[in-house]
């Protein structure tokens, strides 16, 4: 399919453009309004991101569930291999834009690697992530109670520890806002077995002392606001003799893993960080 059409659809699904502008631009690329309207069902039913994993991949079982959190029931997307009875578990924490199609895809990618992957929706207390409205989601997330939100994600660790599909080993990864939240889960959950924050805000030195899980942190070299916290973070990790790895990817900026955002996605950095992440989880959650 034409790359322009794929990018237009990605912008629409990620909330960077509204439906009216999406249809108008699609009509220009497709040649007519009729052609655009014929394309939309195809795009919706066969939605793929760069990973190439369909929403209804036959090798996976994927569904929305609820688990008990600090603020009540938390909606989450759960995905795991169809074959097998128990799997090591990984929590996937979304960016500030909420539980969107990109994060659902990342969750399926992790499931394809043999994990029980679960992506909670931080906006569950407010009625879940608004569909196709990225900016509204970001505004709502900025207004969340930080302490209660951390506890909602910590509750996901407890839920997966005892889930009948889980081996009892639980890791956590997250991106941007979710990277910072992954660090907070590591701080506040002594039961967490591994944490992989992507370009997330670092915890304070006092909080680093509370971390039990081994850490693998990924950063883009062109991300000054986040990167300024790396030296103090690493110093605290060393001082407290924590098990950690920090990787900084030259040429990559913030959100380099997001393959639905052409302006930020860095394929080389994303693939290398992903391979390291999966290997880390397979080692620490076995």
C-alpha positions, 0 to 999 in steps of 0.5 A: 500500500502507498506509504503516504496512505499508511502515514495518513492512517497512522496520523489519524489513529495516533490522534495527530489529525482528526477524522475530517482532515484524514478523509480529506487528505486520503481523498487527495492521495486516493484520487477521489472521495469514493476511493477514500471511503473504499480504502477506510474499511481496508485500513481498519480491518487490516491495520498493521504497524511496522511490526507487521502483527495483525490485531487478530494474529492466529498465534495469539490470544488478545483481549481486553480485561480488568484487574483490581487497582488502587482506584477500582477496576483497571482496563488492560489489554492482555496478549499471550501465545495461543500454545502453552499454559504458563508464560513469564509476564511483562507489563507494558506502560504506554506513553503520555498519549494513552493506551492507543493502537501503537501500544496494543501492537507493542504488547502483541510483539512481546506476546509473540516472543513467548510472554504474557503481556499486559498493557494497563490503561492509566486513564481507566479511572476517567473512563479509559483513553479517548479514541483518536484524541492524542492531545486530550489523552495527554491532558488527562494523564497530566491531571492524574493523581501520581501516587494512585496511578503508580499504585494502579501499575504496582497492582498489575505486578500483583495481578500477574504474579498470581495469574493462572497464565503466569509463571509468577515472574513479572517484568515491566517496560514503558515508553516516555511517560511510561518509561518514568512510570516503569521506574516508579513501579521498580521503586514501589514494587519489591516483587518486580523481577525486571524493569526496562524503561525507555527514555523515561524520567529517572527516580531520585537517588533516595528512591533508587535505593528501594529498587530490587529489580535489575534495570535496563534503561534505553535513551536517545542521545538527542533527548536533552531534557530526559538525558540530563538525569542520566548521570545522577541516576547511574551514580545512585545505581552504582552507589547502591550496587544495583544491577543495571545496564544503560544504553544511549543510542547515537542519532536517536531522539525521544520516542525513537521506538514509536514506529507510528511516528515517522518524525521520531522513529529511528529504526536502527536504534529501535531494533537494537533496543528491542533485541536487547529488551527481549533478551533481558526479559528472557534471561531475568524472567526464566 
